[in-house]
Amino acid sequence: MDKMNLPDRYLGNELAVRATPANLPGAPIQAVAADRLDLRFLLSIFRRRFRLFVTIVGTAVVIAFLFTLKQPKLYQATVDVVMNKFSGEIVPDSSEVQSESPKRSEEVDTELKIIKSQEMAAQVIDRLKLVQDREFVDTIIGGSGITASIKDLLGIKPPALPADNLKRRLADAMLGSLKADRMETAYAIRITYTNPDPKRSAQIANAFAASYSESAVRTKRAENEKTLALLRTRIEELRSQAQSDFGAVQNFRVRNNLLSAQATQLAEQEAAAYGQQLATARAAAAADRGRANNASGAGAAAAVNSPVIQSLRAQRATISVRIADLSGRYLDDHPDLVTARREMADIDGQISTEIDRVKSGVNSGYASSASATSQQVGSLQGNLSSARAALAANNIALVGLDDLNRKAQASQTLYESYLSRYREVLAQSGTERPEARLLSSAKVPERPSSPNMILNLALGLVIGTLLGAGSAIAVETAYSGLTTGDEVEGRLGIRYLGGIPSLVSVDVEGNDPAQSFITDPGSAYAESVRGLLASVRQSNKARSHVIAVTSALPGEGKTSLAASITRAAALAGEAVIVIDCDLVRCTLSKRFNANISRPGLREMIHGEAKLGDAMFKDPDSNAMILPITNSFSDSERLLEKGNFHKLIAVLREHFSLIVLDLAPILPVAETREITSLVDNVIISTLWRKTSDTAVRAALKLLPLHIIEDIGITLNRIDMKKQVKFGDGDAAFYYDKYKNYYRRR
């Protein structure tokens, strides 16, 4: 073996390192976020967790049923009351008209509050003498239903309460069981009372209705008497007040010499005139100040238009022409040129002096105008202030007079209204009528109103459904097992090669998957293995000679899968050899009943035997098997000295397919090195049992940048369950094509 011409990857025991590709496998595939709720996904969760869902729903319904049985039976008694009263108010109002009419909606709400008040409950307690009714008192204080049962079981007796506290406690309890509502849009009230005793519920409901009707008459009579006394006292006070206010008005007129309200018209006209003149003067002053502030611009404009300055500038232009002519004929120090330049300088000085004089004149004119208008504004302001002071003095007296007139008029009006109201109340006294009358009295109920078994069961069903659905989604979300190919590729980022069903789920007899190729070569299991082999070869068309079968953890069916792949290829006429590379368990060698007396893989690695002596043929498929007949010591390794690399190179020349049954990845480090020597790696994962975290941990240990091709298969799939669980997976449609395999 030392003299063979081997490829570079099999020379020595050092692994050849290739360039790392841009995208390594092993990273979860990022799925495109759906823009709507995936109902099929929710349905698949429901199918997977159907038992959990049914258990929770059933438990909720049973709890609701037991709870309903434990609840005490309650009876409702109902009495209807119609309202009718005078709409007149006690508060004096001379414009109010007495008429008999139904109450307003707001008043109906007020009556409901009266019925449900502490005072009304106290009247019912006194009417029925409920404080002396020990059974009623014990029911209120001790409770009822489950609470009372627990207290009786523990021997807890209700505490004794003082009379005042007991009555208040009874009133609170009664109001908690009382219900008063308006009957739709009618001016009527329906009073309902709930109690475990049907007779007592009717008795208390009728007592509330009677107390409400009688209390209205008593309340109205007491209010009328109280109103008469109040009105008599108040009328005497208002008579004296009205006389006093009228006398104060007359005295004020005499003191201030106010005979009419027209005394202030002249002062108002004078103040208005001054106000108009002041506004005009202020506008003129503002215009003058604006012109004074912009005097520099106006002065510049005046200077431009000045005839003196225009004449001087004309002279300057003439001299400038002469200077230009002399400059072209003479040097700079020529007398004529010097004289001309001196004349131009004199002209420039005269122009500057004339401009300053014009600007100064314009500024002085605008400043004088602004000062004059300002003095006029000040004078007008003084006159206006004097006019306003006179007007204010005149108006003060009128304000006081108007206030006294209003007080006198208000006192007189109030006195007359109270006097009119006193007469009305006096006429109504003794003619009070009840505000309500009974439409129908409460009858003893025959059937309990609570608990409602159907309602409670429906509520339990709804709650159970929500809890069951939530639990199913929570459990499925936390579930780390792999069910479909989409989950494999989505969570692990590794290509899914296909699923391998369990023999029982596809109705194949026996418990040896590899043997099923001989007994039932047309089964769904056999076809799935062929499909797996096809997927592997399609992924790496250039090299698919050496295929390694491994798993993350022991017991995931890798050996049975390796044997099945071997027989599938051998029965198809290929030259196949399978090598047992699991040095610890040697499961493949035991599966094919290797003779321990003959040489095997260990002897081939150490050069102690020839290939023909170490391997033997599978009689059922003509596949060659290279077993482990003698155990490796703990210090021995397959890859030491590069002999295993050379063995693979030799086998490539004689076999079209080489299958390696490797040890699991996580416990055996050498498996990770061997995967870099093969063309394809198949990781066997148990369906819905192997955790994706375990597979991910195994993938992290593999040299993914060196491995040619790697894929994952889900092993031992229960096809009957996958039809319900694996929405979107090929096995999901197994029921539709399973009869295709029944060829025997």
PyMOL commands that set and color helices and strands:
alter all, ss='L'
color gray80, all
select helices_A, chain A and resi 8-10+39-48+50-70+105-115+118-128+130-132+134-142+146-154+163-177+198-256+265-293+295-305+307-329+335-428+453-478+485-492+504-506+516-519+524-539+558-571+587-591+601-605+611-614+640-654+669-677+692-701+719-725+730-741
alter helices_A, ss='H'
color red, helices_A
select strands_A, chain A and resi 75-83+85-86+100-101+178-182+188-195+436-440+495-501+546-551+576-581+616-617+624-626+657-662+680-686+710-717
alter strands_A, ss='S'
color yellow, strands_A
deselect
rebuild
show_as cartoon
